[in-house]
């Protein structure tokens, strides 16, 4: 019972953390005074850099997804009935 509750709270915490991070990222994107200058700079740069940044972001996100799936499998899996 407690393990399942702990697992659910961990999953809820991760989901809420991702949601609040996205919201705060959106707010800071619109609030940053140099945003127009950075946006112009990024438009001037090569488009291949975007692929590299996405690759780096995926490498950053991979351990988070692995830990999330581990928690879900370990704490939320239903024990097999014999």
FENUR-V776283 format. One record per residue. N is the residue number from 1. OMEGA is omega as a letter, one per 20 degrees, with the letter a starting at -180 (none if undefined). D_LAST is the distance of its C-alpha to the last C-alpha in Angstrom with 1 decimal. Layout:
BEGIN
n->N omega->OMEGA d_last->D_LAST
n->N omega->OMEGA d_last->D_LAST
END
This chain:
BEGIN
n->1 omega->a d_last->19.6
n->2 omega->r d_last->22.5
n->3 omega->r d_last->20.9
n->4 omega->r d_last->20.3
n->5 omega->r d_last->23.8
n->6 omega->r d_last->25.2
n->7 omega->r d_last->23.7
n->8 omega->r d_last->25.0
n->9 omega->r d_last->28.4
n->10 omega->r d_last->28.6
n->11 omega->r d_last->28.0
n->12 omega->r d_last->30.5
n->13 omega->r d_last->32.9
n->14 omega->a d_last->32.9
n->15 omega->r d_last->33.4
n->16 omega->r d_last->36.2
n->17 omega->r d_last->37.8
n->18 omega->a d_last->38.0
n->19 omega->a d_last->39.4
n->20 omega->r d_last->42.0
n->21 omega->r d_last->42.9
n->22 omega->r d_last->43.7
n->23 omega->a d_last->45.7
n->24 omega->r d_last->47.7
n->25 omega->r d_last->48.3
n->26 omega->a d_last->49.7
n->27 omega->a d_last->51.9
n->28 omega->r d_last->53.2
n->29 omega->a d_last->53.9
n->30 omega->a d_last->56.2
n->31 omega->a d_last->57.7
n->32 omega->a d_last->58.6
n->33 omega->a d_last->62.4
n->34 omega->a d_last->62.4
n->35 omega->a d_last->59.9
n->36 omega->r d_last->62.5
n->37 omega->r d_last->63.9
n->38 omega->r d_last->60.5
n->39 omega->r d_last->59.7
n->40 omega->r d_last->63.0
n->41 omega->a d_last->62.4
n->42 omega->r d_last->59.0
n->43 omega->r d_last->60.7
n->44 omega->a d_last->63.3
n->45 omega->r d_last->60.8
n->46 omega->r d_last->59.4
n->47 omega->r d_last->56.4
n->48 omega->r d_last->54.7
n->49 omega->r d_last->54.2
n->50 omega->r d_last->51.8
n->51 omega->r d_last->49.5
n->52 omega->r d_last->49.6
n->53 omega->r d_last->48.8
n->54 omega->r d_last->45.8
n->55 omega->r d_last->44.6
n->56 omega->r d_last->45.1
n->57 omega->r d_last->43.3
n->58 omega->r d_last->40.3
n->59 omega->r d_last->40.3
n->60 omega->a d_last->40.4
n->61 omega->a d_last->37.6
n->62 omega->r d_last->35.2
n->63 omega->r d_last->34.1
n->64 omega->r d_last->33.6
n->65 omega->r d_last->31.2
n->66 omega->r d_last->29.3
n->67 omega->r d_last->28.8
n->68 omega->r d_last->28.0
n->69 omega->r d_last->25.2
n->70 omega->r d_last->23.9
n->71 omega->a d_last->23.8
n->72 omega->a d_last->22.1
n->73 omega->a d_last->19.3
n->74 omega->a d_last->18.9
n->75 omega->a d_last->19.3
n->76 omega->r d_last->18.5
n->77 omega->r d_last->15.3
n->78 omega->r d_last->12.4
n->79 omega->a d_last->9.4
n->80 omega->r d_last->6.4
n->81 omega->r d_last->3.8
n->82 omega->none d_last->0.0
END
